[in-house]
Amino acid sequence: AKRYLTHIDKDYYNRLSNASKQTLVYQGGPMMNDEAEKYRSHPQFECSLRMRTFDEAAKEIDFDKYEGKIDQYWNLVEKSIIKI
């Protein structure tokens, strides 16, 4: 999806995190026209675009807002593991 989005929206690349820009290189860069056309016909096309949006949004930049909250997080993890 990232390769497709950078193909159709030239500004999309500028909004990517540095990590996503690097993995885009490993993935082959933006799609070519023929690749994009084939990709649009994939049954999971729309879903893959949504997942890509979620993936990029999950790359948190401001970690300071979580300072002192790690204990709360680990308590939730422990409770979840115990339920399993």
C-alpha positions in Angstrom: 0.0 0.0 0.0 2.9 2.4 0.8 4.3 1.8 -2.7 0.9 2.5 -4.2 0.3 5.6 -2.2 3.6 7.1 -3.0 2.9 6.5 -6.7 -0.5 8.2 -6.8 0.3 11.0 -4.2 3.7 12.6 -4.6 3.3 14.5 -1.3 2.5 11.2 0.6 6.3 10.5 0.6 6.9 13.7 2.5 4.5 12.7 5.2 6.1 9.3 5.9 8.2 8.7 8.9 11.9 8.2 8.4 11.5 4.5 9.1 8.8 4.2 6.4 10.9 6.1 3.9 13.8 3.6 4.5 11.6 0.5 4.1 10.0 2.0 1.0 13.5 1.8 -0.6 13.8 -1.9 0.4 10.4 -2.6 -1.0 11.3 -1.2 -4.4 10.1 2.4 -4.2 6.9 3.8 -5.6 4.9 1.5 -7.9 5.1 1.9 -11.6 1.8 2.5 -13.6 1.3 -1.1 -14.5 1.9 -2.3 -10.9 -0.6 0.3 -9.6 -3.3 -0.8 -12.0 -2.9 -4.4 -11.1 -2.9 -3.5 -7.4 -6.2 -1.6 -7.6 -7.9 -4.8 -8.8 -6.8 -6.8 -5.8 -9.7 -7.9 -3.6 -8.1 -6.5 -0.5 -7.1 -3.2 -2.1 -9.2 -0.9 0.1 -8.4 -2.8 3.3 -4.7 -2.6 2.6 -4.9 1.2 2.2 -6.7 1.5 5.6 -4.1 -0.8 7.2 -1.3 1.4 5.8 -3.0 4.5 7.3 -3.1 2.8 10.7 0.5 1.6 10.4 1.8 5.1 9.8 -0.4 6.7 12.5 1.0 4.2 15.0 4.5 5.6 14.6 4.3 7.8 17.7 6.7 10.7 17.8 6.0 12.4 21.2 6.9 9.7 23.7 7.3 12.2 26.6 3.6 12.2 27.1 3.9 8.6 28.3 6.5 9.3 30.9 5.6 7.6 34.2 2.9 5.6 32.7 4.8 2.4 31.8 3.7 0.8 35.1 0.1 1.2 34.1 0.9 -0.4 30.7 2.6 -3.4 32.3 -0.3 -3.9 34.7 -2.6 -4.2 31.7 -0.2 -6.6 30.0 -0.1 -8.8 33.1 -3.9 -8.9 33.4 -4.2 -9.8 29.7 -1.7 -12.6 30.0 -3.3 -14.0 33.1 -6.6 -14.2 31.2 -5.0 -16.2 28.4 
